[in-house]
Structures are given as structure tokens and as C-alpha cells.
Amino acid sequence: MTTKGLLDGIRIIDLTRVLAGPYCTMILGDLGADVLKIEAPGRGDDTRHWGPPFTETKDGERGESAYFLCANRNKRSLTLNLKTEKGMAILKDLIRQGDVLVENFRAGTLARWGLDYETLQELRPGLIYCTITGYGYTGPYKNRPGYDAMVQAMGGFMSVTGPADGEPTRAGVAIADLATGMFASSAILAALFARERTGEGQRIDMALLDSQVALMSYVASNYLVSGEIPQRLGNAHPNIVPYQPFPARDQMFAFACGNDGQWVKFCTAVNHPEWSADPRFATNTDRVAHRDEVVGMLTDLFRSRDAADWLALCDEIGIPAAPINDMAQVFANEQVQARHIRRDVPHPTAGSVPLVNSPLKIPTNPTDVRYPPPLLGQHTAEILQEMLGLDETAVAQLREEGVV
């Protein structure tokens, strides 16, 4: 049974594709908003073609790409040719009934189409207009295309990621895109809240580079306070020791002592109380200053037993430790299963598709999957009939003309 979400009654006009924008609008859809995903006829979102892997249809044909599935649930797909006058007129009619417009074209694209913020406010007073670009609408880079890997490099992330003696490394997922999507959804929610009080719309200018620099968090703060350039430390933490993976007798596992009390407790449990009493290691500041010695003696200790033994000990005494799981182990994990992070949902061609469920746990008004990631143009007729009152003949004529 589906439930009405917290954003029930809010309509999102979604002109985004790839990841940052779709991830933003999926979050809003998970919260109950009606997300109209507007795609180009015949091809749609670029990520529909990014694979393998793809799902398999009931007839054994190639289905939807896994990449597309990850960011497009709880949306209805409408195909619309915005290069035609009729397509643009339909878009304007949809905007008149929308609450939020999200797009990630190059900076200024909608303005060149005659849909600048002021015009959008005339079409739909109180509209919230969110743009997502690589570098924002101001500054010398505003016309550059935005790609996650370039932004990870430019925004400082790669400079502190990777082995200390190795090459700069990007994250294994598109963190700049995903973070921008999350930041954008937060800004939109704030704008919707403000509109409830003032009735006014907002212009939101989200940039991948801004988001990536913001994600540098304490690493950026370390530089701003000290003036020292942060260096790559592999899997170690710049401000906490120990806080990294260690090799046990059989495999690696992650281990941390987040405060001095945990350090004392651990040293006592492993029969090395002298470590916590040693003035070189007594406080975290001391341990950071003597990082190599601490890591060396812990490495020697951990290699004496299997990872499962250390994990059991740490669990017993309340010290942070974790296995380093691959994705199969992640979804087999009892805590992941208890939190229902995997969600299998019905799909029109695949029968069922597995998705990563929304992490937004709101027991009083839970998120739900009302729509699986849509087929290209799956809801075109439905939306045009529901919102614009077009009958089947009119929709068929638009298809014949290449408008939808």
C-alpha cells in the first residue's frame, strides 16, 4: 500500500539528466512530490544507454540500464521535443501547473529559450527555479561543461585521496554529482518552506564545484586554519590516530579509536596498558604526532589473529571496527537487511527490479516507491491528458508531428 508523502501535492518539472539533477529530483519524489521527467523523444536521458549492466525484459531483450535505475524512481516520464514551437508551448503549460523547475543545461540555456527567472515567475508566480551546473552562473568558468571527475580534481578531493606515495585518486562513485543533488534538494525544500510563509519563489544556483569544495569539510578547514597543504594519507585520517584499515592475519578490517577513553579501553583489553600510559600515545594529539609508531605496533598486534576475532573483541568492548565489505557482502549484511536498504519493485518490462531504497527514514510518514524508474515516455499520454486536457486524438497528432 502506497502512502502520501510529505511533499504530496508538490509538482516538480524535471528537465535534468545524468546524475546530479536526477538524484535531486528522486529525493523529492521519494518524499511524495509528483516528478515529471521531461526527456527528448527517441533517446531520453543519456544514462538510459550507459551500460552494461542492463535489466532483461520478460522477452529476453535488453532492458533498462542499472545506471538509469539508480536515480529515477518515483517519476513519470514525458517525452517532449523542446526544439519545436509546440513542444515549448507544452512545457510552458506544464510550468504553469508546477511548483519547482529543476534543470541542468549549460548556464543560460533556459534564458536563451525565453525562460529566464523573471519570465518563469510570470508564467507561474511563486515558482522555485533550480539550476544545476558545473561551475554556477557567476565567475570565469560559468560556461564550462561540468563533469564529476573534473570537479573532483579541481575541488581538491583528488589531492588528498589515494596512497601517500601514489597518484591522486578520484572516489569510486560520482561524489560531486551526488552531493550536488543532495544539496540542491535541501535548497529546494528550504525554498518550499519559505514559500509557505511568503508566497514568493526562489532562484537557486547550484554548482558541482561549490558542492565538492564544501565536501572537503574539515580537510579544507585544516588548511584554512594552518595554511599547510593537506597531503594524501591513504586510508588514514589527518586528525585522528588510529583511524584506518589494518591487516589482520587473514584479511583487512577497519578500526578506530575516536577518543582517548576508547584508546585506554582497547589497550587494556589487549593487555597493553603501557601504550595508553606512554606520553607519546596518551592523547590523540600525541598519537597524531607519533602516527607511524602507533600504526606500526597496531599492525604487528592485529596480524596475530583473524579479523573476525578482532571484530568480535571490538564489538564486546564498544570500540569502532568493521569488515571491509564488497557489494555482495553489503547487501547480505544483517543490519543492511534490517534497514530494508534493498527494495525490489515491480517493473513494466523486467517484472521486478532491485533498487537501493531511500535512506530517509521517517516512521511517521515513510517514503515509498510509487513509481519504478519509468520507461521512456511511459506517461506521456497520461500527463498530457491529466494536466492539459488533451484527448487521445490530440496526443496521437503530437506524436505524428514529432512533438512528443
Secondary structure, DSSP 8 states (H G I E B T S, - for coil): -----TTTT-EEEEE--SSHHHHHHHHHHHTT-EEEEEE-TTT-SGGGG--S-EEE-TTS-EEEEHHHHTT--SEEEEE--TTSHHHHHHHHHHHTT-SEEEE-SSTTHHHHTT--HHHHHHHSTT-EEEEEESS-SSSTTTTS---HHHHHHHTTTGGGSS-TTS-----SS-HHHHHHHHHHHHHHHHHHHHHHHH---EEEEEEHHHHHHHHTHHHHHHHHHH-------TT--SS-SSEEEEE-SSSEEEEE--SHHHHHHHHHHTT-HHHHHSTTTSSHHHHHHTHHHHHHHHHHHHTTS-HHHHHHHHHHHT--EEE---HHHHHH-HHHHHTT-EEEEEETTTEEEEEE------TTS----SS-S--TTTTHHHHHHHHH---HHHHHHHHHTT--
